[in-house]
């Protein structure tokens, strides 16, 4: 597929959470499509490694996407180096595992902050820049099947992702007349580096997913990156407010475990599935 067909050559892109997993692959895919990319991560070494792998004028930036001042500073740094941003993606998600009856308010609030606020602040900042500069643009994020179904043992994550899906629709509605498109890519289970440390771990994850997912395996991070690339590209020029299922058919089968039996029962914090 030619870069011309994607319409991203020469565009200025910012990837929030771009230093790891799906975010790293998204930054690389955007660069391969000809975009000039700012890689934002909370860990300097990760942002620098991805920007270094991309090469050229890729910009590594350190920021906390849950802090408004940090988001504004990161965007200013990106635009100061690359020019006004045209497209952005957030690839950020953290699950706090516990049943609702045992979940603390602090953990619930953490789920909202890390999975919903982490998109709201960057998207709002980039949309303001696009509108101020009179430019159309595209914004995309990663949602989750947990935002569509019950989310036993990770209710805060599910509630945040449900809110994210609705926020995407609302942003699309409010910003459409400015030429700004807003969409989400929705994975079910993804073999991210945090969850799968080696090929043995990937095989175990795929075995666990075989009975749940028609395609019989978890997604590779690059498959989500390509979905985000599509949503940010001219191939999706008439797509907005959409939650693109990139779940191997998971939601088409409605095989999520029910009645509070799914997922781990102990409280823990993991990156799932982003």
FENBEL-V296538 format. One record per residue. N is the residue number from 1. OMEGA is omega in whole degrees, -180 to 180 (none if undefined). Layout:
# FENBEL-V296538
((N & OMEGA) (N & OMEGA))
This chain:
# FENBEL-V296538
((1 & -177) (2 & 177) (3 & -180) (4 & -180) (5 & 179) (6 & 179) (7 & -177) (8 & -179) (9 & 179) (10 & 178) (11 & 179) (12 & -175) (13 & 174) (14 & 180) (15 & 179) (16 & -172) (17 & -173) (18 & -175) (19 & -171) (20 & 169) (21 & -180) (22 & -179) (23 & 177) (24 & -180) (25 & 179) (26 & 178) (27 & -180) (28 & 179) (29 & 178) (30 & 179) (31 & 178) (32 & 178) (33 & 175) (34 & 179) (35 & 171) (36 & -163) (37 & 167) (38 & -178) (39 & -178) (40 & 177) (41 & 179) (42 & 178) (43 & -174) (44 & -176) (45 & -180) (46 & 179) (47 & -179) (48 & -179) (49 & -179) (50 & 178) (51 & 178) (52 & 178) (53 & 178) (54 & 180) (55 & -180) (56 & -178) (57 & 176) (58 & -172) (59 & 173) (60 & -178) (61 & 177) (62 & -180) (63 & 173) (64 & -174) (65 & 176) (66 & -180) (67 & -173) (68 & -179) (69 & 180) (70 & 178) (71 & -180) (72 & 179) (73 & 180) (74 & 179) (75 & 179) (76 & 179) (77 & 179) (78 & -177) (79 & 176) (80 & -180) (81 & -174) (82 & -169) (83 & -178) (84 & -178) (85 & 177) (86 & -177) (87 & 177) (88 & 173) (89 & 168) (90 & -180) (91 & -171) (92 & 177) (93 & 179) (94 & 179) (95 & 173) (96 & -171) (97 & 175) (98 & 175) (99 & -176) (100 & -175) (101 & -177) (102 & -174) (103 & 177) (104 & 176) (105 & 180) (106 & 179) (107 & 177) (108 & 180) (109 & 177) (110 & 179) (111 & 179) (112 & -178) (113 & -173) (114 & -177) (115 & -178) (116 & 177) (117 & -178) (118 & 172) (119 & -178) (120 & -175) (121 & 178) (122 & -179) (123 & 178) (124 & -179) (125 & -180) (126 & 179) (127 & 178) (128 & 178) (129 & 179) (130 & -179) (131 & 180) (132 & -178) (133 & 178) (134 & -176) (135 & 167) (136 & 180) (137 & -180) (138 & -178) (139 & 179) (140 & 179) (141 & 178) (142 & 177) (143 & -179) (144 & 173) (145 & 179) (146 & 176) (147 & -179) (148 & -175) (149 & 169) (150 & -179) (151 & -178) (152 & 179) (153 & 171) (154 & -174) (155 & 180) (156 & 177) (157 & -180) (158 & 179) (159 & 180) (160 & -179) (161 & 174) (162 & 176) (163 & 179) (164 & 179) (165 & 179) (166 & 180) (167 & 177) (168 & 179) (169 & -178) (170 & 177) (171 & 179) (172 & -180) (173 & -175) (174 & -174) (175 & -177) (176 & -177) (177 & 173) (178 & -178) (179 & -180) (180 & 177) (181 & 180) (182 & -177) (183 & 177) (184 & 170) (185 & -172) (186 & 174) (187 & 169) (188 & 175) (189 & -177) (190 & -178) (191 & -180) (192 & -179) (193 & 179) (194 & -176) (195 & -177) (196 & -175) (197 & -178) (198 & -178) (199 & 177) (200 & 178) (201 & 178) (202 & 180) (203 & 179) (204 & 179) (205 & 179) (206 & 178) (207 & 179) (208 & -177) (209 & -172) (210 & -178) (211 & -177) (212 & -169) (213 & -180) (214 & 179) (215 & 169) (216 & 180) (217 & 173) (218 & 178) (219 & 169) (220 & 179) (221 & -179) (222 & 178) (223 & 175) (224 & 178) (225 & 179) (226 & 176) (227 & 177) (228 & 177) (229 & 177) (230 & -177) (231 & -180) (232 & -173) (233 & 177) (234 & 176) (235 & 179) (236 & -173) (237 & 178) (238 & 179) (239 & 175) (240 & -177) (241 & -172) (242 & 175) (243 & -173) (244 & -180) (245 & 177) (246 & -167) (247 & 178) (248 & -179) (249 & -176) (250 & -175) (251 & 178) (252 & -177) (253 & -179) (254 & -179) (255 & 174) (256 & 178) (257 & -174) (258 & 174) (259 & 173) (260 & -176) (261 & -174) (262 & 173) (263 & -180) (264 & 179) (265 & 180) (266 & 178) (267 & 176) (268 & 179) (269 & 179) (270 & 174) (271 & -173) (272 & -4) (273 & -168) (274 & none))
